[in-house]
């Protein structure tokens, strides 16, 4: 009986220890939107091109590649296929006029000109 009683006394402590180890082992979610953000633009040389961001970071302004200040033509036709809301901006540095794109299906026509985006 003495052996069984000592095992029962340690059972609650083992349960708490096991639960706390499980919490440590569960990975925390990554700080990135999962999916693809796509846009179109005209290169400095005058060619039509497509750009995309795969799993872009959350809460970080991203200047869209290919349409920096050196390119006089902004991007257009953004398509948000990530799992986070995306806000596109007309200027670099997430400045200027903005437009929100819903997760998975958000998109706009070529009339919407963009240079940067942030996801939340």
NORURLIN-V828384 format. One record per residue. N is the residue number from 1. SS is DSSP state (~ for helix, > for strand, _ for the rest). PSI is psi in radians with two decimals (NA if undefined). Layout:
# NORURLIN-V828384
N,SS,PSI  N,SS,PSI
This chain:
# NORURLIN-V828384
1,_,-0.65  2,~,-0.67  3,~,-0.73  4,~,-0.67  5,~,-0.69  6,~,-0.57  7,~,-0.73  8,~,-0.55  9,~,-0.59  10,~,-0.26  11,~,-0.85  12,~,-0.68  13,~,-0.69  14,~,-0.64  15,~,-0.78  16,~,-0.76  17,~,-0.77  18,~,-0.72  19,~,-0.70  20,~,-0.62  21,~,-0.63  22,~,-0.72  23,~,-0.65  24,~,-0.58  25,~,-0.35  26,_,2.15  27,_,2.55  28,_,2.64  29,_,2.50  30,_,2.65  31,_,1.13  32,>,2.58  33,_,2.35  34,_,2.21  35,>,-2.82  36,>,2.35  37,>,2.19  38,>,2.56  39,>,2.85  40,>,2.70  41,>,2.92  42,>,2.25  43,_,2.93  44,_,-0.54  45,_,-0.11  46,_,0.16  47,_,2.52  48,>,2.39  49,>,2.84  50,>,2.46  51,>,2.76  52,>,2.75  53,>,2.20  54,>,2.17  55,_,1.03  56,_,2.70  57,>,2.61  58,>,2.61  59,_,0.52  60,_,2.20  61,_,2.27  62,>,2.07  63,>,2.22  64,_,2.18  65,_,2.43  66,_,-0.25  67,_,0.77  68,_,-3.05  69,_,-0.39  70,_,-0.40  71,_,2.05  72,_,-0.32  73,_,2.16  74,_,2.95  75,>,3.02  76,>,3.04  77,>,0.88  78,>,2.50  79,>,2.07  80,>,1.86  81,>,0.44  82,>,3.08  83,_,0.25  84,_,2.72  85,_,2.44  86,>,2.38  87,>,2.06  88,>,2.63  89,>,2.64  90,>,-0.33  91,>,2.85  92,~,2.86  93,~,0.31  94,~,0.85  95,>,2.90  96,>,-2.88  97,>,2.60  98,>,2.81  99,>,2.31  100,>,2.39  101,>,2.18  102,_,2.75  103,_,2.64  104,_,-0.74  105,_,0.04  106,>,2.41  107,>,2.90  108,_,2.88  109,_,-3.12  110,_,-0.18  111,_,-0.41  112,_,1.97  113,>,2.33  114,>,2.66  115,_,-0.33  116,>,2.88  117,>,2.64  118,>,2.48  119,>,2.53  120,_,NA
